[in-house]
Amino acid sequence: MLSRLDRTNALAWEGRGRCLIELGRNSEALAALERALTVEPELEWGHYNIGWLLHIKLGDPERAIGHFQRAIERLPHHALPVAGKAYSLVMVGSPHEALEVLREALEDPELDDAFELHTALGAAHYHGGEPEKALAAYEKAKEEAGEGHPGIELSIIEILIQLDRREAAQSRLADMAEDDHAPGRGVGAPASGEVRG
């Protein structure tokens, strides 16, 4: 049985890890997050944050996959761990496995953020050589998110260019300029650039 003090200490270590990430002290952040999980292995966002750190900041998506999977087990209706695992699978060359993970998650009626999953689905289809399906997934992500995600729009434009739909790409690019959006991430980049806790 975990005492209240142990839980507090685990959350403190996790919080320290998140702060160290923000300061760019990633090796120290990893040690702090791992310490949090030593104190409380079931810490809800601990594995997600380690997976995110490994994939995004330390460039080790292969190691991140296991942490994202453990986060999925602890946070079954949250999209971020699923999206993180999918992005990591894409980056290690397994876009088809990523698609399976995402399709299963999208069947969950209690899912909290379909935008994240549709964005990851777009990346998985794109990297799996299915640009038409990627385009549809990114369009769905844009629909889920509403306004304010220029990275999604840029991904759509990149795919339109790849599909030789230049007129549509030009039109969307012009619309972006009129909306005064700043350029964002392109195809395959994780939509969420955040740690959670």
C-alpha positions as CSV (number, residue, x, y, z in Angstrom):
1,M,0.0,0.0,0.0
2,L,1.3,3.4,-1.0
3,S,1.3,6.0,1.8
4,R,0.2,9.6,1.2
5,L,3.9,10.7,1.8
6,D,5.1,8.3,-0.9
7,R,2.5,9.5,-3.4
8,T,3.4,13.1,-2.6
9,N,7.1,12.3,-3.1
10,A,6.4,10.6,-6.4
11,L,4.4,13.6,-7.6
12,A,7.2,15.9,-6.5
13,W,9.8,13.9,-8.4
14,E,7.5,14.0,-11.5
15,G,7.0,17.7,-11.1
16,R,10.7,18.2,-10.8
17,G,11.2,16.2,-14.0
18,R,8.6,18.3,-15.9
19,C,10.4,21.5,-14.7
20,L,13.8,20.1,-15.8
21,I,12.3,19.4,-19.2
22,E,11.2,23.0,-19.5
23,L,14.7,24.1,-18.6
24,G,16.2,21.8,-21.3
25,R,18.0,19.7,-18.7
26,N,16.7,16.5,-20.2
27,S,19.1,13.9,-18.7
28,E,18.3,15.2,-15.2
29,A,14.6,15.2,-16.1
30,L,14.8,11.6,-17.1
31,A,16.4,10.7,-13.8
32,A,13.7,12.6,-11.9
33,L,10.9,11.0,-13.8
34,E,12.4,7.5,-13.3
35,R,12.7,8.3,-9.6
36,A,9.0,9.1,-9.5
37,L,8.2,5.7,-11.0
38,T,10.5,4.0,-8.5
39,V,8.5,5.5,-5.7
40,E,5.1,4.9,-7.4
41,P,5.3,2.6,-10.4
42,E,1.5,3.2,-11.2
43,L,1.9,7.0,-11.4
44,E,-0.7,8.0,-14.0
45,W,1.3,10.4,-16.2
46,G,4.8,9.3,-15.2
47,H,5.3,6.8,-18.1
48,Y,3.7,9.2,-20.6
49,N,6.1,11.9,-19.6
50,I,9.1,9.6,-19.9
51,G,7.9,8.4,-23.3
52,W,7.5,12.0,-24.4
53,L,10.9,12.9,-23.2
54,L,12.6,9.9,-24.8
55,H,10.9,10.4,-28.1
56,I,10.8,14.2,-28.5
57,K,13.7,15.5,-26.5
58,L,16.2,12.6,-26.5
59,G,15.5,11.1,-29.9
60,D,14.9,7.6,-28.7
61,P,11.4,6.5,-29.9
62,E,12.2,2.9,-29.6
63,R,12.6,3.1,-25.8
64,A,9.6,5.5,-25.6
65,I,7.2,2.8,-27.0
66,G,7.2,0.7,-23.8
67,H,6.6,3.8,-21.6
68,F,3.7,4.9,-23.8
69,Q,2.2,1.4,-23.6
70,R,2.4,1.5,-19.8
71,A,0.8,4.9,-19.9
72,I,-2.0,3.5,-22.1
73,E,-2.6,0.8,-19.5
74,R,-2.9,3.4,-16.7
75,L,-4.8,6.0,-18.7
76,P,-7.1,3.9,-20.9
77,H,-9.3,6.7,-22.3
78,H,-6.7,9.3,-22.9
79,A,-5.5,9.9,-26.4
80,L,-2.0,11.4,-25.7
81,P,-0.3,8.1,-24.7
82,V,-1.8,6.3,-27.7
83,A,-0.7,9.1,-30.0
84,G,2.7,9.1,-28.5
85,K,3.1,5.3,-29.0
86,A,1.8,5.7,-32.6
87,Y,4.3,8.4,-33.4
88,S,7.1,6.4,-31.9
89,L,6.1,3.3,-33.9
90,V,6.1,5.4,-37.0
91,M,9.6,6.8,-36.3
92,V,11.0,3.2,-35.8
93,G,9.6,2.2,-39.1
94,S,6.4,0.5,-38.0
95,P,3.6,2.7,-39.4
96,H,1.3,-0.3,-40.0
97,E,1.5,-1.3,-36.3
98,A,0.8,2.4,-35.4
99,L,-2.3,2.2,-37.5
100,E,-3.6,-0.8,-35.6
101,V,-3.0,0.9,-32.3
102,L,-4.8,4.0,-33.5
103,R,-7.8,2.2,-35.0
104,E,-8.3,0.3,-31.8
105,A,-8.2,3.5,-29.7
106,L,-10.6,5.3,-32.1
107,E,-13.2,2.7,-31.3
108,D,-13.2,3.7,-27.6
109,P,-16.5,5.7,-27.0
110,E,-14.9,7.3,-23.9
111,L,-11.8,8.6,-25.6
112,D,-10.9,12.1,-24.5
113,D,-9.2,13.7,-27.5
114,A,-9.8,12.4,-31.0
115,F,-7.8,15.3,-32.5
116,E,-4.6,13.8,-31.2
117,L,-5.4,10.3,-32.7
118,H,-6.5,11.6,-36.1
119,T,-3.3,13.6,-36.3
120,A,-1.2,10.6,-35.5
121,L,-3.3,8.5,-37.9
122,G,-2.4,11.0,-40.6
123,A,1.3,10.7,-39.9
124,A,1.0,6.8,-39.8
125,H,-0.8,6.7,-43.2
126,Y,1.7,9.2,-44.7
127,H,4.7,7.3,-43.5
128,G,3.0,4.0,-44.5
129,G,2.8,5.2,-48.1
130,E,-0.9,6.1,-48.1
131,P,-1.1,9.8,-48.8
132,E,-4.9,9.8,-49.6
133,K,-5.7,8.2,-46.3
134,A,-3.3,10.6,-44.6
135,L,-5.1,13.5,-46.2
136,A,-8.4,12.2,-44.9
137,A,-7.1,11.7,-41.4
138,Y,-5.6,15.2,-41.3
139,E,-8.8,16.7,-42.5
140,K,-10.6,14.9,-39.7
141,A,-8.1,16.1,-37.2
142,K,-8.7,19.7,-38.4
143,E,-12.4,19.2,-38.1
144,E,-12.0,17.9,-34.5
145,A,-9.7,20.8,-33.5
146,G,-11.4,23.7,-35.1
147,E,-9.2,26.7,-35.8
148,G,-5.7,27.4,-34.7
149,H,-3.7,24.4,-35.8
150,P,-1.5,25.6,-38.8
151,G,0.7,22.5,-38.5
152,I,-2.2,20.4,-39.5
153,E,-3.0,22.7,-42.4
154,L,0.6,22.6,-43.5
155,S,0.6,18.8,-43.4
156,I,-2.5,18.8,-45.6
157,I,-0.8,21.2,-48.1
158,E,2.3,19.1,-48.2
159,I,0.2,16.0,-49.1
160,L,-1.8,17.9,-51.7
161,I,1.5,18.9,-53.4
162,Q,2.7,15.3,-53.2
163,L,-0.5,14.2,-54.8
164,D,0.0,16.8,-57.6
165,R,-3.1,18.8,-56.5
166,R,-1.2,22.0,-56.7
167,E,-4.1,24.3,-57.3
168,A,-5.8,23.1,-54.1
169,A,-2.4,23.5,-52.2
170,Q,-2.0,27.0,-53.5
171,S,-5.5,27.9,-52.5
172,R,-5.1,26.6,-49.0
173,L,-1.7,28.3,-48.6
174,A,-3.3,31.6,-49.7
175,D,-6.0,31.1,-47.1
176,M,-3.4,30.5,-44.4
177,A,-1.7,33.8,-45.4
178,E,-5.0,35.6,-45.2
179,D,-5.7,34.1,-41.8
180,D,-2.2,35.3,-40.6
181,H,-1.3,31.9,-39.2
182,A,2.3,31.4,-38.3
183,P,3.9,28.3,-39.9
184,G,3.8,25.2,-37.7
185,R,5.0,21.6,-37.9
186,G,4.8,19.6,-41.1
187,V,3.9,16.1,-41.9
188,G,4.6,13.5,-39.3
189,A,5.4,15.8,-36.4
190,P,3.6,15.1,-33.1
191,A,0.8,17.6,-32.6
192,S,1.2,17.7,-28.9
193,G,4.4,19.3,-27.7
194,E,3.7,19.0,-24.0
195,V,4.3,16.9,-21.0
196,R,1.4,16.1,-18.7
197,G,1.0,15.6,-15.1
